[in-house]
Amino acid sequence: MTTGLWVLLGAVVLAVGFGCYRALTDGRFRGARRIRGAEAMPTEPTATAWSRVAAAAPAAELGERATLVQFSSAFCAPCRTTRRVLAGIAESEHGVVHVEIDAELHLDLVRHLGVLRTPTTLLLGPSGQELGRAGGVPTREQVQRVLTDC
């Protein structure tokens, strides 16, 4: 009986700890990082993140100030919230564009850019370079704070 209680207590502590970790890290933008094993395409040795996104979504345009690229999937509930936040910011901020990419349809791009979960938001600068990324649902304030640096 006591062994079962200890196992239950350990599981509860782990679950609460993981929940706190996710609450602290979800939606927070971190700087761009080089993904180990992500090599440049042979046809474009100096390709930016934008050149790869543009190949996957030819109708998309690069923003004058910044581009918010959201990787989402069809059955992802947090992706819908992220879409509303990013689209609202793109409408209200001059020179900011929101582009949504379906991660399931563009697996090569997802692998190359090191996207590990949906939603993931990449912040691209005016020349298409990755300035930062956020996993999870960013708040409007988090996105606006990172845009002030652009």
Contacts in CASP RR format, 6 or more apart in sequence:
PFRMAT RR
TARGET T0000
AUTHOR 0000-0000-0000
METHOD contacts of the structure
MODEL  1
MTTGLWVLLGAVVLAVGFGCYRALTDGRFRGARRIRGAEAMPTEPTATAW
SRVAAAAPAAELGERATLVQFSSAFCAPCRTTRRVLAGIAESEHGVVHVE
IDAELHLDLVRHLGVLRTPTTLLLGPSGQELGRAGGVPTREQVQRVLTDC
25 135 0 8 1.000
26 135 0 8 1.000
26 136 0 8 1.000
26 137 0 8 1.000
27 121 0 8 1.000
27 134 0 8 1.000
27 135 0 8 1.000
27 136 0 8 1.000
27 137 0 8 1.000
27 138 0 8 1.000
27 139 0 8 1.000
27 142 0 8 1.000
28 134 0 8 1.000
28 135 0 8 1.000
28 138 0 8 1.000
28 142 0 8 1.000
29 121 0 8 1.000
29 123 0 8 1.000
29 132 0 8 1.000
29 133 0 8 1.000
29 134 0 8 1.000
29 138 0 8 1.000
29 142 0 8 1.000
29 143 0 8 1.000
29 146 0 8 1.000
30 132 0 8 1.000
30 133 0 8 1.000
30 134 0 8 1.000
31 131 0 8 1.000
31 132 0 8 1.000
31 133 0 8 1.000
32 129 0 8 1.000
32 130 0 8 1.000
32 131 0 8 1.000
32 132 0 8 1.000
32 133 0 8 1.000
35 112 0 8 1.000
35 113 0 8 1.000
35 114 0 8 1.000
38 111 0 8 1.000
38 112 0 8 1.000
38 113 0 8 1.000
38 114 0 8 1.000
40 46 0 8 1.000
40 47 0 8 1.000
41 47 0 8 1.000
41 52 0 8 1.000
44 51 0 8 1.000
48 124 0 8 1.000
48 127 0 8 1.000
48 128 0 8 1.000
48 129 0 8 1.000
48 130 0 8 1.000
49 69 0 8 1.000
49 113 0 8 1.000
49 122 0 8 1.000
49 124 0 8 1.000
49 128 0 8 1.000
49 129 0 8 1.000
49 130 0 8 1.000
50 62 0 8 1.000
50 67 0 8 1.000
50 124 0 8 1.000
50 127 0 8 1.000
50 128 0 8 1.000
50 129 0 8 1.000
51 128 0 8 1.000
52 109 0 8 1.000
52 112 0 8 1.000
52 113 0 8 1.000
53 60 0 8 1.000
53 69 0 8 1.000
53 99 0 8 1.000
53 101 0 8 1.000
53 109 0 8 1.000
53 122 0 8 1.000
53 124 0 8 1.000
54 60 0 8 1.000
54 62 0 8 1.000
55 109 0 8 1.000
56 101 0 8 1.000
56 106 0 8 1.000
56 109 0 8 1.000
57 99 0 8 1.000
57 101 0 8 1.000
60 97 0 8 1.000
60 99 0 8 1.000
61 97 0 8 1.000
62 97 0 8 1.000
62 124 0 8 1.000
62 126 0 8 1.000
62 128 0 8 1.000
63 95 0 8 1.000
63 96 0 8 1.000
63 97 0 8 1.000
63 126 0 8 1.000
64 94 0 8 1.000
64 95 0 8 1.000
64 126 0 8 1.000
65 93 0 8 1.000
65 94 0 8 1.000
65 95 0 8 1.000
65 96 0 8 1.000
65 125 0 8 1.000
65 126 0 8 1.000
65 147 0 8 1.000
65 150 0 8 1.000
66 95 0 8 1.000
66 96 0 8 1.000
66 97 0 8 1.000
66 123 0 8 1.000
66 124 0 8 1.000
66 125 0 8 1.000
66 126 0 8 1.000
66 131 0 8 1.000
66 147 0 8 1.000
66 150 0 8 1.000
67 96 0 8 1.000
67 97 0 8 1.000
67 98 0 8 1.000
67 99 0 8 1.000
67 123 0 8 1.000
67 124 0 8 1.000
67 125 0 8 1.000
67 128 0 8 1.000
68 86 0 8 1.000
68 89 0 8 1.000
68 90 0 8 1.000
68 96 0 8 1.000
68 97 0 8 1.000
68 98 0 8 1.000
68 99 0 8 1.000
68 121 0 8 1.000
68 122 0 8 1.000
68 123 0 8 1.000
68 124 0 8 1.000
68 143 0 8 1.000
69 99 0 8 1.000
69 100 0 8 1.000
69 101 0 8 1.000
69 121 0 8 1.000
69 122 0 8 1.000
69 124 0 8 1.000
70 79 0 8 1.000
70 82 0 8 1.000
70 83 0 8 1.000
70 86 0 8 1.000
70 98 0 8 1.000
70 99 0 8 1.000
70 100 0 8 1.000
70 101 0 8 1.000
70 119 0 8 1.000
70 120 0 8 1.000
70 121 0 8 1.000
71 101 0 8 1.000
71 103 0 8 1.000
71 110 0 8 1.000
71 115 0 8 1.000
71 118 0 8 1.000
71 119 0 8 1.000
71 120 0 8 1.000
71 121 0 8 1.000
71 122 0 8 1.000
72 79 0 8 1.000
72 82 0 8 1.000
72 83 0 8 1.000
72 100 0 8 1.000
72 101 0 8 1.000
72 102 0 8 1.000
72 103 0 8 1.000
72 118 0 8 1.000
72 119 0 8 1.000
73 79 0 8 1.000
73 102 0 8 1.000
73 103 0 8 1.000
73 104 0 8 1.000
73 118 0 8 1.000
74 102 0 8 1.000
74 104 0 8 1.000
76 118 0 8 1.000
76 119 0 8 1.000
78 118 0 8 1.000
78 119 0 8 1.000
78 136 0 8 1.000
78 137 0 8 1.000
79 118 0 8 1.000
79 119 0 8 1.000
81 137 0 8 1.000
82 119 0 8 1.000
82 121 0 8 1.000
82 136 0 8 1.000
82 137 0 8 1.000
82 138 0 8 1.000
83 98 0 8 1.000
83 100 0 8 1.000
85 137 0 8 1.000
85 138 0 8 1.000
85 139 0 8 1.000
85 140 0 8 1.000
85 143 0 8 1.000
86 98 0 8 1.000
86 121 0 8 1.000
86 138 0 8 1.000
86 143 0 8 1.000
87 98 0 8 1.000
88 98 0 8 1.000
88 140 0 8 1.000
89 96 0 8 1.000
89 98 0 8 1.000
89 140 0 8 1.000
89 143 0 8 1.000
89 144 0 8 1.000
89 147 0 8 1.000
90 96 0 8 1.000
90 97 0 8 1.000
90 98 0 8 1.000
93 144 0 8 1.000
93 147 0 8 1.000
96 147 0 8 1.000
101 109 0 8 1.000
103 110 0 8 1.000
103 115 0 8 1.000
103 118 0 8 1.000
113 122 0 8 1.000
113 130 0 8 1.000
117 135 0 8 1.000
117 136 0 8 1.000
119 135 0 8 1.000
119 136 0 8 1.000
119 137 0 8 1.000
120 133 0 8 1.000
120 134 0 8 1.000
120 135 0 8 1.000
120 136 0 8 1.000
121 133 0 8 1.000
121 134 0 8 1.000
121 135 0 8 1.000
121 136 0 8 1.000
121 138 0 8 1.000
121 143 0 8 1.000
122 130 0 8 1.000
122 132 0 8 1.000
122 133 0 8 1.000
123 130 0 8 1.000
123 131 0 8 1.000
123 132 0 8 1.000
123 133 0 8 1.000
123 134 0 8 1.000
123 146 0 8 1.000
123 147 0 8 1.000
123 150 0 8 1.000
124 130 0 8 1.000
124 131 0 8 1.000
125 131 0 8 1.000
125 150 0 8 1.000
126 150 0 8 1.000
131 146 0 8 1.000
131 149 0 8 1.000
131 150 0 8 1.000
132 146 0 8 1.000
134 142 0 8 1.000
END
